């Protein structure tokens, strides 16, 4: 049995979709029906598409009626036309937006600023006889260390859901300099401090928010310092630890920018500084700490 259209008024009737004329009109309605897609469409156009497609499936305009009814019919028709047009435009400009992944190997470079201080202590007996003890009476902090740090880094990430974990190793040239004045039992010593190299191997743990990755980090740190006195100098390599936090922002599918803060403690090492005024080799105990802020860029492979 053929279903007759339901009468509402002389001007406006509700007609099921199968009553619409075959051909271009029905094809247009079918082509712009709501459907699933691998693309994320513009939200406004998608809303219009859904609402107008539903309206088109139940509303059709027929001639007749007074001026108000004609205006109403014209408005509904315009909204239907805008809905179909907006849906078509959304299909044309839809863009893929896959979830960003941080997994994989990366290389990068960084530059930044470092500052720190150090504790001095007696490193033992005075040379060359090693009979008399070296004593520091007063330690005046003349100039805390500060200066430039720049280098390269490499790492690897794994991602499980939003959790991102991995490791990173970096190596940097440093020019962080400072100085002290020490009053000792052999006279006044004023060593200059210089950090010349900084390297770390650290684990990283972060939480991905799309293309933004905040993280915490901790691991081993290595630093090479040189102490220079008026008459001589001595260098040593310290092995300590570092902790910090940072964030990365992916600016393309392969390139990200990073900002990172680290605090490092390198432990105590003895430096033998020759103090020629008294003919002594002075054993200075030197225990530095360092803070850095670095900007960097990473490229993923």
C-alpha positions as CSV (number, residue, x, y, z in Angstrom):
1,X,0.0,0.0,0.0
2,X,1.3,3.4,-0.9
3,X,1.5,5.8,2.0
4,X,-0.2,9.2,1.4
5,X,1.5,12.3,2.7
6,X,0.2,13.6,6.0
7,X,-1.8,16.8,5.6
8,X,-0.8,19.6,7.9
9,X,-1.9,22.7,6.1
10,X,-2.6,24.0,2.6
11,X,0.9,25.5,2.6
12,X,3.2,23.0,4.3
13,X,3.2,19.2,4.2
14,X,5.6,16.6,5.7
15,X,6.6,14.2,2.9
16,X,8.7,11.0,3.5
17,X,12.0,11.0,1.6
18,X,10.8,8.3,-0.9
19,X,8.3,10.9,-2.2
20,X,11.1,13.2,-3.3
21,X,11.7,13.2,-7.1
22,X,14.3,10.8,-8.3
23,X,17.5,12.2,-9.9
24,X,19.8,15.0,-8.9
25,X,17.7,16.2,-5.9
26,X,17.6,12.8,-4.2
27,X,21.2,12.1,-5.1
28,X,22.3,15.5,-3.5
29,X,20.4,14.5,-0.3
30,X,22.0,11.1,-0.2
31,X,25.5,12.3,-1.0
32,X,25.4,14.8,1.9
33,X,24.0,12.4,4.5
34,X,25.8,12.2,7.9
35,X,28.5,9.5,7.7
36,X,31.6,8.3,9.5
37,X,35.0,9.4,8.1
38,X,38.6,9.3,8.9
39,X,38.6,13.1,8.7
40,X,37.7,15.5,11.4
41,X,35.4,18.1,9.8
42,X,34.8,21.7,10.8
43,X,32.6,21.6,13.8
44,X,30.1,24.2,12.6
45,X,29.7,22.7,9.2
46,X,29.4,19.3,10.7
47,X,26.6,20.5,12.9
48,X,24.8,22.1,10.0
49,X,25.2,19.0,7.9
50,X,23.6,16.8,10.5
51,X,20.7,19.1,11.4
52,X,19.9,20.0,7.7
53,X,20.1,16.4,6.5
54,X,17.5,15.4,9.2
55,X,15.3,18.3,8.1
56,X,15.6,17.4,4.5
57,X,14.5,13.8,5.2
58,X,11.2,15.1,6.7
59,X,10.5,18.4,5.2
60,X,9.5,19.4,1.7
61,X,7.8,22.6,0.5
62,X,4.7,22.7,-1.8
63,X,3.2,25.7,-3.4
64,X,0.4,27.7,-1.8
65,X,-0.3,29.7,1.3
66,X,-0.4,33.3,2.5
67,X,2.5,35.7,2.7
68,X,3.7,34.5,6.2
69,X,3.7,30.8,5.1
70,X,5.6,31.7,2.0
71,X,8.3,33.5,4.1
72,X,8.4,30.5,6.4
73,X,8.9,28.1,3.5
74,X,11.6,30.4,2.0
75,X,13.5,30.4,5.3
76,X,13.4,26.7,5.7
77,X,14.5,26.2,2.1
78,X,17.4,28.7,2.7
79,X,18.5,26.9,5.8
80,X,18.4,23.5,4.0
81,X,20.5,25.0,1.1
82,X,23.0,26.4,3.6
83,X,23.2,23.1,5.4
84,X,24.0,21.1,2.2
85,X,26.4,23.8,1.0
86,X,28.3,23.9,4.4
87,X,28.5,20.1,4.5
88,X,29.9,20.1,1.0
89,X,32.5,22.8,2.0
90,X,33.4,20.8,5.1
91,X,34.1,17.8,2.9
92,X,36.3,19.9,0.7
93,X,38.4,21.4,3.5
94,X,38.4,18.4,5.9
95,X,41.9,17.8,7.2
96,X,43.4,14.7,8.8
97,X,44.3,15.0,12.4
98,X,46.0,11.8,13.6
99,X,47.1,11.6,17.2
100,X,50.6,12.8,17.6
101,X,53.2,10.2,18.7
102,X,56.4,10.9,20.5
103,X,57.8,7.4,20.0
104,X,61.2,7.0,18.3
105,X,64.7,8.2,18.0
106,X,65.6,11.9,17.9
107,X,68.7,14.2,17.6
108,X,68.9,17.8,18.5
109,X,70.9,20.8,19.8
110,X,70.6,23.2,22.7
111,X,71.9,26.4,24.2
112,X,71.4,28.1,27.5
113,X,72.7,29.6,30.6
114,X,74.3,28.0,33.7
115,X,75.0,29.3,37.2
116,X,76.3,27.7,40.4
117,X,78.6,27.7,43.3
118,X,81.0,25.5,45.1
119,X,82.1,24.5,48.6
120,X,85.9,24.6,49.3
121,X,87.6,22.5,52.0
122,X,91.0,21.1,52.9
123,X,92.0,18.3,50.6
124,X,94.7,16.9,53.0
125,X,98.3,17.6,53.6
126,X,100.4,20.2,51.9
127,X,102.9,19.1,49.3
128,X,105.5,18.3,48.5
129,X,106.5,17.0,51.9
130,X,102.9,16.1,52.9
131,X,103.6,16.8,56.5
132,X,101.7,19.9,57.4
133,X,97.9,20.0,57.1
134,X,96.3,22.5,54.8
135,X,93.7,24.7,56.6
136,X,91.2,27.1,55.2
137,X,90.3,29.8,57.7
138,X,87.9,31.9,55.7
139,X,86.1,31.4,52.4
140,X,84.9,34.5,50.7
141,X,82.6,34.0,47.7
142,X,84.0,36.6,45.2
143,X,82.0,35.6,42.2
144,X,79.5,32.8,41.7
145,X,80.0,30.8,38.5
146,X,77.8,31.8,35.5
147,X,78.0,31.6,31.8
148,X,77.1,30.0,28.5
149,X,76.3,26.3,27.8
150,X,75.6,24.8,24.4
151,X,75.7,21.3,22.8
152,X,73.9,18.4,21.3
153,X,71.6,15.7,22.5
154,X,70.1,12.3,21.4
155,X,67.4,10.1,22.8
156,X,64.7,7.6,22.4
157,X,61.1,7.6,23.5
158,X,58.4,5.0,23.9
159,X,54.7,5.9,24.3
160,X,51.9,4.0,25.9
161,X,48.7,5.9,25.7
162,X,49.5,9.4,27.1
163,X,52.6,8.1,29.0
164,X,55.9,8.9,27.3
165,X,59.1,7.4,28.7
166,X,62.7,7.1,27.5
167,X,66.2,8.3,27.9
168,X,68.4,11.1,26.7
169,X,72.2,11.8,26.6
170,X,73.7,15.2,26.0
171,X,77.1,16.7,25.7
172,X,77.8,20.4,26.0
173,X,80.7,22.9,25.8
174,X,80.5,25.2,28.8
175,X,82.1,28.5,29.7
176,X,80.7,29.0,33.3
177,X,83.3,30.9,35.3
178,X,83.6,32.2,38.9
179,X,86.1,32.9,41.6
180,X,86.9,32.7,45.3
181,X,89.2,34.3,47.9
182,X,90.5,31.8,50.5
183,X,92.4,32.7,53.6
184,X,94.6,29.7,54.6
185,X,97.5,28.8,56.8
186,X,99.9,29.3,53.9
187,X,98.5,32.7,52.8
188,X,95.7,34.1,50.6
189,X,94.7,31.9,47.6
190,X,92.3,33.2,45.0
191,X,91.4,30.4,42.6
192,X,89.3,31.0,39.4
193,X,86.7,28.3,38.7
194,X,85.8,27.3,35.2
195,X,83.3,24.7,34.0
196,X,84.5,23.5,30.6
197,X,82.3,20.5,29.8
198,X,78.9,19.1,30.9
199,X,77.3,15.9,30.0
200,X,74.3,13.9,31.3
201,X,72.6,10.6,30.7
202,X,69.1,10.7,32.0
203,X,65.8,9.0,32.0
204,X,62.7,11.0,31.1
205,X,59.0,10.5,32.1
206,X,56.3,12.6,30.6
207,X,52.6,12.9,29.9
208,X,51.6,13.7,26.4
209,X,48.8,16.3,25.8
210,X,48.7,16.0,22.0
211,X,51.7,18.0,20.7
212,X,52.7,19.2,24.2
213,X,54.9,17.0,26.4
214,X,55.7,18.1,30.0
215,X,58.2,15.7,31.7
216,X,60.5,15.1,34.6
217,X,64.0,13.8,34.3
218,X,66.9,12.4,36.4
219,X,70.2,10.6,35.9
220,X,73.9,10.8,35.9
221,X,75.9,14.0,35.3
222,X,79.6,14.5,34.3
223,X,81.5,17.8,34.5
224,X,85.0,18.9,33.9
225,X,86.2,21.9,36.0
226,X,89.5,23.7,36.0
227,X,90.8,25.7,39.0
228,X,93.5,28.3,38.2
229,X,95.5,30.2,40.7
230,X,98.0,33.0,40.0
231,X,100.8,30.5,39.6
232,X,99.3,27.3,38.2
233,X,96.1,25.4,37.4
234,X,94.6,22.0,37.9
235,X,91.6,20.2,36.2
236,X,89.4,17.3,37.3
237,X,86.4,15.4,36.1
238,X,83.4,15.0,38.4
239,X,80.7,12.4,38.3
240,X,77.4,13.2,40.0
241,X,73.7,13.4,39.5
242,X,71.1,15.7,37.9
243,X,67.4,16.2,38.3
244,X,65.0,18.5,36.5
245,X,61.9,19.1,34.5
246,X,61.0,20.4,31.1
247,X,58.6,20.5,28.2
248,X,58.5,19.9,24.5
249,X,56.2,21.4,21.9
250,X,55.9,19.7,18.5
251,X,55.8,22.4,15.8
252,X,55.7,19.9,12.9
253,X,55.4,16.1,12.6
254,X,59.2,15.7,13.0
255,X,60.5,18.9,14.8
256,X,59.9,19.9,18.4
257,X,61.1,22.7,20.6
258,X,62.2,22.1,24.2
259,X,62.7,24.1,27.4
260,X,64.5,22.4,30.3
261,X,65.8,23.1,33.8
262,X,68.4,20.9,35.5
263,X,70.0,20.9,38.9
264,X,73.3,19.0,39.2
265,X,75.5,18.1,42.1
266,X,79.0,16.8,41.2
267,X,80.4,15.8,44.5
268,X,83.9,16.5,45.9
269,X,87.2,16.2,44.1
270,X,90.7,17.3,45.2
271,X,92.7,19.7,43.1
272,X,96.4,20.2,43.6
273,X,97.1,23.9,43.0
274,X,100.7,25.0,43.2
275,X,101.2,28.0,45.4
276,X,104.7,29.2,44.5
277,X,104.9,32.0,47.1
278,X,105.5,29.4,49.7
279,X,106.6,26.5,47.5
280,X,103.6,24.5,48.3
281,X,101.2,22.2,46.4
282,X,97.9,23.1,47.9
283,X,95.2,20.3,48.0
284,X,91.9,22.1,47.5
285,X,88.7,20.2,48.1
286,X,86.2,21.5,45.5
287,X,82.5,20.5,45.5
288,X,80.4,22.3,42.9
289,X,76.7,22.4,42.1
290,X,75.2,23.8,38.9
291,X,71.8,24.9,37.6
292,X,71.0,25.3,33.9
293,X,68.2,26.5,31.8
294,X,68.4,25.4,28.2
295,X,66.4,25.9,25.0
296,X,66.7,23.2,22.3
297,X,65.3,21.7,19.1
298,X,64.8,18.0,18.4
299,X,64.3,16.2,15.1
300,X,62.6,12.8,15.1
301,X,63.5,10.0,12.7
